[in-house]
Every structure is written in structure tokens, then in C-alpha cells.
């Protein structure tokens, strides 16, 4: 049996690999057809024009679907391992709700291009990134509360580090974007796909785009931490009659 066939770890594994491939393939395609610059474009820019937007939309929607499955399995796992813990149950339900909203936001980002539906696209990004960071925060809290009888300290510290990475990326992206837009009045930045290093605001643009890529891969890294749990922990609850074990 291959490692990804153990338990239900296929789902977080597929989510990580597929999401990374989505960003990389759409970026490479957009660069090859010269729709974006080589140096760190916005992720959304790599899915704004055909043909890359077709690839971006389909693949990111699949990522959202895999995210829903992975988050639901995690919810049922925590529920099965802590059936009598009221506090953990409340945090677990809140985490599931935030995760579902984040995945819905990801679907909006995938299907409403920045250059065409900027307000809808931004709404999707806020739902995806904002609620996504909140979801990682709740899962980190759950990891803390479930140690040492279920989780070891190591996985808690790893998830806390990734959470801080997410938080730093969000703050950096937010402030650099706000300053960039305030200094670029009269310029339609939502449709600007090419930048000259000599242009005003170029440095802020790079900080903002790098922060967005950093945030995206911090999410991917967080789901990597589920693989071990889905391999080992599900074995300990496989005899529990919950639907996710069937």
C-alpha cells in the first residue's frame, strides 16, 4: 500500500498537489503567451485572460471541492476523537463553517475574473483568504486543546508557525495593496497586467504580489500537516460508527 492510500490522507494530499499545480500551470501558461510579466504577477492575473483563465477556473474549482471534502473529514475526525468535549465541539463546528465559506470564496475567485468582475472577485478573495486564515487559526487552537492525548506538541507548533506565516502574508498584502491603490489614483490597476520596474508603485506592487503567493502557499502547507493525522488518527476511530469511516 502506498502512503497516500493509508486512511483518508488521499484528500489532503490531492488538495495540496492539485492546488500547487493550479497556480503553477496557470502562471506558466500566462507567461508563455505573454499575458503577464515573468516576475511575480498576481495569482488572479494568471487567470484573467484566455487560454489560462479556462485552466485556472476549472482547476481552482476542483481545489475548492477537494477543500470541502478535506475540511469535512477533519471535522468528523475531531468530532469522533472528542465526543464529550463541549468546548472542542463548538470550536470544531465554527471551524467547519469558516472552512466552507472559504471554499465558496475560492469558487468565486475561480469563476469571476479580476479584469471583468473586480468587485465580485475581491469579495471572493476576502471570503477565501479572510475566512481561510480564521479556519487555520481554529484548527491550531484545536491542535493545542487536543494535546497531548491526541496531538503531540510538535504538530501544534508546526501549525502555529504556518498560522503566523499566513497572518504575516495577509497583513503585508493588505497594507501594500492599500498604499498602492491610494498612490495610483486614475490608474485602473485591476486591468493592469504588465508593469515597468521604473513605474511609480512598482515596489509596492511586487510586495503585494509576493505576499499573495506567500499566503496561497501557506494555506497549502497547512493542509500538508493533515496528512499524518489522516493516516494514523483515523485508524484509532475506524471502529466508531461515524459516516466518514464507512
Secondary structure by P-SEA (a helix, b strand, c coil): ccccccccaaaaaaaaaaaaaaaaaaaaaaaaacccccccccccccccccaaaaaaaaaaaaaaaaaaaaaaaaaaaaaaaccccaaaaaaaaaaaaaaaaaaaaaaaaacccccccaaaaaaaaaaaaaaaaaaaaaaaaaaaaaccccccaaaaaaaaaaaaaaaaaaaaaaaaaaaaaaacccccccccccccccccaaaaaaaaaaaaaaaaaaaaaaaaaacccccccccccccccccccc
